[in-house]
Structures are given as structure tokens and as C-alpha cells.
Amino acid sequence: MSRLSKIAEIPAGSWTKWVVVGFWVVVLVLAFPLQKKLMGAEKNDLKYWLPGSAESTKVLDVQSRFQSPNIFPGVVVYERPSGLTAADRAKAAADARKFAQIAGVVPGQVVGPIPSADGRALQTILQVNLGTKGWAAATTAVNDIRAITSANANGLVSHVTGPLGNAADSNNVFSGISGTLLWSAVAVVILILLITYRSPVLWLLPVISSGVALIIAQAVIYLLAAHAGLVVNAQSAGILEVLVFGASTDYALLIVARYREELRRHDRRHPAMATALRRAGPAIIASAATVILALLTLSVAELNSTSALGPVLAIGVAVGMLVMITLLPALLVTFPRGVFWPYKPTYGSPEPTTRGMWARVGWSIAPRARITWIVTAVLLGVLALGLTGLKANGLTNAQAFRGHPDSVVGASVLAAHFPAGLGEPVIVIGNPGAAAQLRSAFAATPGIASVTPPVTRAGYAYLEGTLTAPPDSQAAYDTIDRVRAAVHAVPGANALVGGVTATSLDVKRATAHDRTLIIPLILVVVFVILGLLLRALVAPLILTATVVLSFAAALGVSAFFFNHVFGFGGADTSFPLFVFVFLVALGIDYNIFLMTRVREEAIKRDARHGAIVGLAATGGVITSAGFVLAGTFAVLATIPSTFLTELGFAVAFGILLDTIVVRLLLVTALNLDVGRHMWWPSKLASKPDPAPAELSKERATAMMPG
């Protein structure tokens, strides 16, 4: 007996199944209290999102020597369109004194109220130390500020904006992400499983197993975050839930489908499950390994938030795979065939997939395989043309939210009455001996309205400048480049330029670098794993090309909807990379599910019969898996964040396109057209393809009703 057979018999054994269930129950009991601590281990501080080697990050490191890196400037702006009254000015002044008493407000760092030139607005600038609580502390501070400004306002409108206000609104977006995403994903999965299995009982086992996988994954990630330096933030924790639940359910669908198939060939369920695991197990392990390695390539990213995302999600997928190939089979064989009621697979009954819809699709493609894949590829190419309209150049603060949170409204009020960059200064540091020259170069830069006198802090000359353009605009980014060129040219100054705008620019450029580096790496990983699994070179090359084409088409359609249907102002700079990672890493699952079965059947007969039987056997499960994963990613749209909405739409649409059109039509047509050459240089490439007459005769029989 092979090693694989022995391993497969453990969760499928008549008594060893209880050992497997008992093991996971113990692990679950230990993991449950740890899983609840994950949110407390999140690190949402600015430095955990930034590129580590960027100039703006180095400025933050220097600033941390004389002030906490967790200090966020906030701007409280008051407005009365008809003109400020004396009472308004008195209230704003009284509020400023009260702000100083709020927990976290840095003593002596409340400036204002400052009146606008048009006499209709006031602004007060304050610095708030968020400590180790990150965005959560921002929400608390902003709520305290709003309680003060709203008291006895008498029609004076106020808003809290600047980095503090943005952090508070971001926290409000992400604070509910965990519960909303999880329960939305659970509801979607249950609905799709009910439709797929048409059983009132069977769906419970995959859902329970997926829930166990998620809890254990969160516990493992918490332990690594608390004791091994793994970085988790609100974004990665939220995506983790979607990915683990979706991927685990996909693996469950494959196992259940193969188990149902084997129950028709075995009179006892334990040997049926052992056979199902031997046949489906390698595909699931290879699929999970591909996803894990693809996600781990994110670790080489310059952007800290991206590099931290990969390991977190890779751990989730690994745990999900282990639970699904052990706990789920043990649970399935614990129950009799009646768990499939009312559609029980009885011993000796015919396999319905041999005459089902996907078998008919395969036989329909067979006589016109070449025209099918050419037309499909051309149509996908047309959809990919929408890429020309993709504006992934970053989102402004206003564009980053769906809706109009207070910080966005406040920023627009501030821009209407004050210099655009006030409250979010450009920071320049350098050698104290060159302070005068730095100030001159800084002040002479076009786009800078004013510069503060230099002060010495922590052994550095420190200057702040006010932008003439909004801090999140392209004009402001251009000014940062000009400032850097000017101060870098000062001899002996060793100047560095930072601040909120410089940070945003560095993030944008780091993301572009990461995209250029990581996308080719993922393609290499996918090609190598497919080559090892399929023992061929031609098939992996063709499959990798279909993955890229599918990705391009999904992005093209997404760009059209973003611009002309949803009315989004653009997309985040990291959007193409994240969509690529999820579509390619997850889409390759379906390649593996399909092609391992095609290869298995090709060994029995030939490449073209393998293509048809492989499609007939896996078409249903791949389609169901695609709907599950698309549905779980679509729930990202429930979060009022433009980035997550765009990511959810693009990945959900891309997965559906990949499962229904690319895997089941394009790849099948290519398999039928290329035939045995698909498997070069393995021995399968020398196995003769069937004669056209033989295929035609079989096709006529297969297409007969009944």
C-alpha cells in the first residue's frame, strides 16, 4: 500500500475518523479564546502600512526621536456661510481650550482658532497622540472633539478633518468589517451549498468545517502576531475571513463531489472516502500550495501592508486545506449515505455526470474545438480593451470612501476658505549647519506657500512648509518632487522630505514597483507548479496564458463599470496587484481541479476523451466552487470603502468569468484541439488521439436524450 493510501485511510477509517475528529475538537477548544484576541493584535499604525525604505518613512523614523510616531494632526473647521459672528469666534476659542483637556491631545499643540480671509470660517489645528490603539483611538478623540463643537453651536457648523479625521473615518469603515464580512460570507456560502446539494443536511458539514478552519487560522495568526512578529492589520484580518471561508468551501466541494462519485462504485462509505481522498487529495494539496506560494510572493513587496498581507493569508489557506482534507472527510463518513438525502448516491447507480449538462457541453465543443477557443479568446481580448480606461493612479481621501464622511466634507470646507495644504505640512529635515540654505531652497520651490523658520530637533534641522494645492492632488505630488530636487541639491544638507503628501507619493511608487516585481514572480510559481503536477510543459504554458487573458478581461470589464456605472473616481494603486494575486492564485485552483482529472482520464483512454470526461466530471463542482468564491468576495462590497468594493467586484466577476468561460470552455476547447500534444514531453504526448469518426460516433450516442 502506498504512503498516500495509508494517509488517506486515516480520516476515512472506521475508528481513526474518531481520532481525527477528536484531535480537531481539542485544537478548536484551545484556539477559540485565542481567536478572539486577534483584533487586539492588529497594528494599524502608519509605519506598518508604508514602504520601509522610502524617504518619507525615514523622516517618520527621525520624528519618532522627538515625538511619538502615533501623533496625528487634526483640523477642526467651523463654518457659517452668512459670515461669522462674535459669538462664533468666542465659542471656537472656548472649544480650543477644551480640546487641550481631551485624552491624547499633545500639550501646547492646539493652535487657533485661525479665521479665514473671507470671514466665514475658522480652523483649529491640534495634535493627538493615538498611542498603541491606532485608528480606534482616533475615533474616540474625534467623538470627544465633536461633542465639544456641537454643544451650543447655534447654527455654527463644524467638521473634523486632516489625518486625525481620516483615521477616525477609516476606523469606522473597518471596525465593522469582521462581523459584516463573516456573516455575509456565511450566508452566501449556505445559500449556494443549498442550491448545489439540494439537501437540507449536507451543507452543514462544509460550513462547520470552514468555520473550524477560520477559528484555528485566526488563533495561529494571533500567536504569530503576538510572539513571532507577524504583522496583522484591519485589512488583512478582514480579507482573511473571506479567503479562508471561500477557499475552504471550494476544497469541500471537490471532496464531496469525488466522494459522491465513489459511493456509486463502493458498497461501503469508508473505502469510498479513502479512494476519493487518494484521487482528489493531490489536486487539493497542489491547489493550496499554489495559492500559498503565490501569496508568499507578496512578502518581497516594498510596501509593508502588502508584504504583511501575504503570510497572513497564506497561513489561512494552509489551515483551511488541512482541515478540509482531514476533518471534513471524517465528518462525512461518520454519517450514512442519508446525509445526501434526498439525492442519495446508491451503490451501482450510474454516474449522472456522464450524461449531464457538462458532458453535453464537451461533446458539443468537440467537432468545433478550434473555432470555439479562437472566438472565446477574441471575445476575452475585446473585454480586455477596457484596461485602457483603468485609472489605478490612487484615490484621493474623498474618493477612498463610498459616501461623504465628516473628514471628507470638512476637507472641502477647509479648501474653500483656507490655503489647501494648511494642516498637512510638507516636512524637511537635514543637517543643522545647512538650515538657512534648506529654508531658502524649500521656500523658493513652486507650489510651496510658506515655510516655518528652522528649529533643531534630535540633532536635525526641522522645517515645515504649506502646500498651495490640496495635499492629495497630483499638483501636490509634483510639488513634493520639486522640493526633493531642491533640498537634495543643497551641499552637505543630507535633506529628507516627508509629511502626509510625501508619504502618499512614496506609497504610490512602492506599489508600482511591487506590481512590476510580484506579478512575474507569481506567473513563474504558477507555471512551475503546473509543470510538476501535470508533468508537461505545453499544458502549463497554455494554462498560464489563459490565466493572464482572464485577468486582463476581468480588469477591462471592471474599469468600464467603475467609470461608467458606479462613477468611482479611480482605483487604488495596489488594485491591479491585489486583483492579480487573488484571480491568478485562486483561478489556478480550477485549472488544477480540471486538468488533474483530464490527465487521470487521458491515462485511461486518450487526451481528447480525457478532456471530455474531465469536463463532465468537474464542470459542476468547478461552477459551484466559482459561485462560492465569487459570492464570498462580493460581500466586500458591503464595506463602504471604495478599494474593497472595487476589489470585491473585480475578483467576483473575474472568478465567474474564469470558471464558466475560461476553464470550462476555452481550456476544454484547447484540450480537444491540441490533443495529445498538450502533454508534451510526457508519455501521454505519444498516446494516439482517437480518429474523428470514432469521436463522431460517440458524440452521437452521448447527445441522445435520456
N, C-alpha and C positions, 0 to 999 in steps of 0.2 A: 504494500500500500504506500502510495506516495505521501510526502510530507504534507502537501496541500490537502489530500484526502483526510489525513488524520486531523489536521486543524479544522477542516470543515465539519467534522463529526462532533466537535466539542459543543458548539451551540445547538447542534441538531440531534445530539444524543438523547436517549430516553431518560437518563438520570443526570448526565452532565449539563443538560439545559438548566437544571435547578441550580447548579453551581454558578453558571453564568448569570442567571437572574439574581441570585443571592449576592454575588460579587458587586453587581451594579447597584443593588439596593443599598449595600454598605457604603459604596462610593457616593451615592446620592445623598445619604444621610449626612455624611461628612462634608459634602460640598454645599449643601443648602445654606447653612449660616454664612459660609464664606462668599457665596454668590451675591448675597445682599450687601456686602461691603464694597463691591466693585465701583459703585458710583462715588464713594468716598475716596477711592484711589485715583480718580481721574485727575489729570493735570492739564488744566486749560489755561495756564499762564502763557503769556505771549511768546516766551522763548521756546516753548515746546511746539510751536507752530512754524517757526521761522527757519530759514536756511542757516545752518550753523556757521558757515564760513563767510557769510555776507557782511558787507561793510556796516550796514545798519545794526546787525547783531553785535558786532564788535563795539559799536557805540553804546548799546544797551549794557554790555559787559562792563564798560568803563563807568557808565552811570550807576551801575549797581554798587560801585565802591563808595559812593557818597549819598545814594538814595536807593530805596528799595526798588527792584525791578517790577514790583507789583503796584506801583503808583500809576494811576490812570487820571489824566486831566479830564475834567468835566466842565461843560459850559452851560450855565443856566441863562436862558434868554427870555426876556419879558417883552411883550408887545401890546400896544394899544394903537390900532390903525388910525384913530382920530387924533392921536397925539397924547404924550404922557402928561399926567397931572403931578402936582406937588405931592399928593398922597401916594401916587405910584412910586415916585422916587424915594419917598420915606419908607414905604413898605420894602422895596428892594434892598435898601440899606439895612433895615432891621433884619431881613431874611439872611443877608450876608453874615451878620453877627451870629445868627442862629446856626448857620451852616458850620461854623467853626466848632460847634458842640457835637456834631454828628460823629459817631464812631468811625474811625478810619481817616477822617479829614486831616491832612497834614497841617500842623500848627503854623500860622503865619503865611499860609499859602492860599488864602482866599483873597482874590483881587477883584475889586469892583464894589458896587455896580458902575459900569462904564456906559455912558449914554452914547447913542448913535447920533451921527451928524444931522439926521432928519428929525430928531426929537420924538421918534415913535417907538424906540426900542432901547432896552438896557441889557447888558450882559454882565454876569459874574463868573469869573473863572476860579475853579478850585481844584486841588489835587487830593485824590483819595487813595489811600493805601488799602488794597484789597486783601493783603496778607496771603495766606495759603489757600483761601477759599475760592479764588479766581472769580469767574463770572457770577457765581451765586452771591458773593459779597457785593458785586456791582448792583445787582437788583435790590438788595437791602438798602444800600446807600441811596440809590435813586428814589426808592419809595419814601425814604426819610426826607429827601430834598423836596419831592412833590407834595408831601404832607405839609411842609412849611410854606411852599409857594402858593398852594391852593387855599390856605387859610386867609379869610378876609380879603380875597383878591378883588372883589368889587368890579369884575369885568376885565381885570388885567390878566391877559393870557400868558402862560409860561410853559416852557419846554426844557427838557434836559437832553443835551446833545454832546458832541465830542466823543472821544474814545470811551469815556465812562458810560454815556448814554447808549452808545453802540453795543458795549459789552453787556449792559443790562438787557437790552432788547434781544441780543443773541442768546443770552441765558434763558429768556422767556421762550424763545423758539425751541431750544434744545432741552429745556428742563422736562418737558413732557414727552420727549422723543421715545424714551424707553417703553413706557406703558402703551402709548398710542401705537407705535410700530409693532410691538409684540402682539397685542390683541388683534390688531388689524390683520397681521400676517397669519395668526392662528385661524381667524375667521375665514380668510381666503383659502387656506390650505384645507380646512374642514369641508368647505363648500365644493372644492374641486375634487377631493377624495370621495365625497358622497356621489358626485356625478360619475366619477371614474369607476368606482367599485359597485355602485348601486346596491350597497349593503349598509344596513343600519348599525353594524357592529365593527366591521373590518377596519374602518377608518381610524378607530380609536388607537389601534396598536402603533401605526406610524406616528400619530400625533403624540402619544405618550412617549415613544422613543425619542422623537425630536425634542420634546420638552426636557427629557433627561439629558440629552446631549447639550442643550443650551445651558442648563444649570451647571453642569460639570465644566463646560468650557469657560463659563464666566468665573467659576471658582478657581480654575487653573490660572486664568489670566490675572485674577486678583492676586494670587500668591506670587506670581512672577512680577507683578507690578509693585507689590509691597516689599519683596525680598530680593529681586534679581534685576531691578532697574528697568523693567519693561514699561514703556510709556503708553498710557491709555488716555484718550480724551473723549469728550461727549460725542464727537462724530464717529470715531471708530467703535465706541460701545454701541451706538445705535445701529450702524451698518452690520455689526457682528450678529445682532439678533435676526435681522433679515436674512443674512447669508447662511447662518447655521441652520435656521429653520427651513429655508428653501432648499439648500443643498442636501440636508439630511433626508428631507421628504423625497427628493429626487432619487437618492440611493434606495430608499424604502420602496419606491415604485418599481425599480428594476428588480429588487429581490422578490417582491410579492408576485410580479409578473412571471418570473422564472420559476418560482415555487408553484404557482398555479399550473404552469405548463407541465412541471414534473409530476404533480399529483395525478395527472391523467395517464402517466406512464408507470407509476408505482402504486402498489396496493397499500403501502404504509407511508405515513407522512414523514417519519424521521429519515428514512433513506431518501425520500423525495427532496427534503430540505438540504441534506448533505450534498446531493447531486446539484441542486440549484446553486448552492454556495460555491461548489467547485467550478461551475460554469460562469456564474455572474461575478463571483468574488474578484478574480483578476481584473475584470473591467472596472469594477468599482474602485479597487485599490489604485489602479493606473490613473483613473479619472481624478481621484482625490489627490494623488501625488502630483499630477499636472497642475491642478489648482493651487496646491500648497507651494510648489516651486515657483509658479508664476507670481503668486502673492509675495513670496520672499524676495523676488527681484526688486520689489519696492524698497527694500532695505538699503539699496545703494543710492536712493534719492537724496538730493541736497536738502530738500525741504523736510524739516523734522516731522511735520504732521503726516507727510506721505510715507517717510521711512518707518515711522512708528505704526502706521496702519497695517502694513504687510504682515509682520509677525503676529499681531493680534488676530487678524482674520485667518491666517494660516493655522494657528492653534485651534480656532473654532472649527475649521473644516476637518482637521485631523481627528479631533474628538468626535465630531459628527460621524465620520466614516467608521471609527472604531465601534461606536455604539450601534450603528446600523448593521454592521456585519456580525455582531455578536448578540446584543440584547434583543433586537427585533426578531431574528430567526428563532431564538429561544422562546420568545413570547408566542410566535406564530405556531410552533409545534406543540406548545402547551395546550392549545385549543384544538378540537377536532375540525374536520373539513367544514363543519357547520358554521364556522366563523365567516365563510364566504357567502352564507345564505343571503339572498335566495338563489344565487347562481353558483352552486357547489360544483367544483371540478371532480367528477367521479372517475374512478379508475377505468381505463379502457375507452373513455369517451373521446371523440375526435377533437383535435386541436382547432378551435374556431378561427385562429389567425390564418390557417392555410387557405381558407376561402373567404376571408374577411375583406374589409374595405382596402386595407393597405396591400394585401396580396393583389387585389384587382388594380390598384394604382401601379404596382410594379409591373404587372403584365401589360398594362396599357402603355407604359413608358417603353417597354422592351422593343417594339418594332420601330420606334421613332426616337431612340435614345439620343442620337447626336443633335437632332433639331431641338429636342427638349432642353438639353443643357446649354446649347447656344442661345436660345431665346431667353431662358431663365437668367443666364449670365448677363445678357444685354440689358434686360429689364433691371437687374440689380445695379448695373453700371449707370443706367439712367437715374435711378434713385440716388446714387452716389454723387451725381452732379450737384445735388443740393448742398454739398460740402462747401461750394464756392460762397454760400451765404452764411456759413457758420462764423459767428463773431465771438470767438473764445479769447477775447483780449482782456478779460477781467470784468468784474461787476463793481459799480460804484456802491457806496454804502446804501443809497436809496434803492438801487436795483437788486441788492442782495436779499431784500425781504419781499415777500408777496404781501402787499398791503402797505399801510403807511404808519409804521410805529412812531412813537413820540420822538425818537432821536432823529429820524429822517425829516419829520415835519419841522423840528427845531433847527436842523441844518439849513433848510430852505429859508426859514425866517431869518436866521443869522446871516445868510448870504445876501438877503435883500436889504439889510441895514448896516452891515459891517464889512470890512475887508475880508475876503473869502477865507484866508488862511489863519485868521486870528483864533487862538485857542489850540491849534495844532501846529506848533512851530517846527521849522527845519533846524536841526541841531548840528553844530560843527564843533569838533574838539581837535586839539592839536597841542604842539609844544608851546608853553607859556612865552618863550622868547620870541615867538613869531606871532603873538596875539594881535598886534596892531596891523601887520600885513594881512593876516587872515580876515580881520574885520573889514579891511578895505576891499579885499578881493570878494568877500561874501556880499557886502553891501552894493558893490558895483555890478553884480550879476543881474541881468534882466529877469524879471519875474519875482524879485525879492523887494517887498515894500519897505521894510525897515529891519535893522539888526540891533540887538542889545549890546551894550558895552561888554567886553570880555571880562570874565571872572575866572579865578583859578580854583579848580576843584579836583581833589585827588591827584594833584600834580599835572593837571591838564588845563589848557585854556578852554573855556566853555562859552559858546555863543549861541544865541537863538535868533532866527530870522522869520519874518512873517511873509507868507506867500501872497501874491496878488490873485492867484487862481484858486478855485476850490481844491482842497487837499487831495481829493480822489480823482482828479481830472487828468487827462493826458497832458494838458498845459503844465500842470504841477509836476508831473513826471519829467517833462522836458526841462523844467527849471532845476530839478534835482541833478540831472546830468550836467547842466551848465555849472551849477555850484560845485559839483565834484571836480570838474575840469579846472575851475578857477582856483579852488583851495589846494588841490593836489599840486598845482604849479608853483605854490609858494615854497621857496627853498627852505629846507630844514624844518618845515612845519609838521610833517607826518600827519596831515589832517585826515579826519574821517567825518563822513556826513551821515547823519541818522535822522530819527524822527518818524512819525507815523507815515508820511508820504514816501520817504525813502525806504521804509520797511515794506510797504505795499509794492514798490517798484522792484525791490530785491526778490520778493516772493514771486512776482510775475516772471522774472527772468530765471529764477531757480526752477520754476515749474516747466518752462520751455526746455531747459537743459535736461530735466528729468524725463520729459516726454521723448526727447531725441535719444536718450540713452536706454530707457527701460523698454520701450516698445520693441526694438530689435532683439533685446535680451529675451523677452517673453516668446517671441516667434521662434528663436533658437531652442528654447526649452520645449515648446510645443512640438517642434519638428523632431527633436531627439527622442522624446518620449513616444511619440507616434511611431518613429522608426524602430525603436526597441520593442514596442508592443506588437506591431504588425509585421516585423521582420522584413521590411521592404523599404525602398527609397522613393519609388514613384508615388505610391499612395500618400505618404506623408507630405510630399511636395504639393500634390493636388489638393489635399485636405487643408493644408496651411493657406494655400491661395484662396480657397473658398471662405476660410475664416476672415481673411483680410477684406475680401469683397463684401461679405456680410456686414462687417464692421463699418465699412465706408458707406454702404447703403443705409444702415441704421442712423449714422450721423447725418447723412444728407436729408433723410426724412425728418429727423429731429430738428435740424436747422430750419426747415420750412415751417414746422409747427411753432417753433419758438418765435420766429419773426412775424408770421402771418396769421397765426391762430391765437396763441397765448399772449402775444405782444410783449414778450420779455425783451429787455434792453440789450441782452447779450448773454454770454456764458462765462463761467469762471475759467481761469487759465488752466486749471487742473482737470476740467471737464473731459476733454478728449482722452487723457491718460486713464482716468478712472473708468470711463466707459469701455475703453480698450481692454483694460485688465479684467473687468467683470464679464464682458461679452466673450472675449477670447478664452479666458480661463474656464468660464462656465460653459461656453459653447462647445469647447473641446470635449466636454462630458458626452455630448450627444454623438460626436464623431466616434468616440471610443465605444459607446454603447452599440452603435450601429455597426461599425467596422469590425469589432471583435466577433460579433455574431456572423457577419458576412464571411469573415475568414474561416470561422468554425464550419459554416455550411459549405464553403468553397472546397475545404479539405475533403468533405464527404462526397461532393459531386464535381463542381467546377465553378469558376469565378462568376459566370453570368447567373447560374442558378443560385449561387450564394448571395448575389445581390438581391434577387427577388425574395428568397426565403428570409434573408436577413431583414429586409424591409417589412415583410409580412409579420415577422415575429416581434420586431421592436418598434414599428411605427406607432402603435397605440401608446406604448409606455413612454416613448420619447415625446409625443404630443402632450400627454398628461403631465410629464415632468416639466415641459416647457411652460405650460399654463401655470403650474405651481410656482415655478421660479419667477415667471413674469408677474404673477399676481402678488408675490411677496415683495418684489422690488417696486411694484406700482404703489404700494402703500406708503412709500417715501413721499408721495405727492400730498399726503395728509399733513406734512410738516410745512409751516409757512416760510420755508426757506427756498429761494429761487434755485440755488445749487442742487439741493436734494430733490426738488421737484423735477428739474431737468435731468438729473442722474436717473431718477426712478423711471421717467418716461422713456428715455433713450435705451436703458438696459431692458426694460419690459418689452418695448417694441422690438428691439434687436433680438431678444431671445425668441420671441414668437416668430419673427422672420427667419431666424436660424433653424428653429425646429421644424417649422411647417414647410418652408420653401427651400432652404439651402440643404439641410441634412436629408430630407425625405424626397425631394425632387431632384435638385441639382446633383447631389452626391450619388444618388441612385442612378441617375441617367449617365453620369460619368463612369460609374462602375460597370454599367451594361455596355457602354460604348468602348471603353478602354479594355474591358475584359481581363484576361489573364495577365496582360502587361502591367496592370495596376500593382501586381505583387512582385515585380522585378526588384531585386535579383533572387528572391527566394524560389524554392522548388515549385511553388504554386504557379509561377510565371511560365513554366514549361508544361503545365497541365492543359490539354487542348480545350478550347471553348466549344460549346455544342453547335452543331450545324443549324443554320437558320430554319430549315424545315422542321427540325426537332423542336425548336423553341415555339414555332408557329403552331404545331400540333398541340403542345402542352398548353399554350396560351388559349387556344380554342376551348380546351377542356376546362381550364381554370375559370374562364369567363362565363361558363354556362351557369345559369341561375340554379339555386338550390344547394 
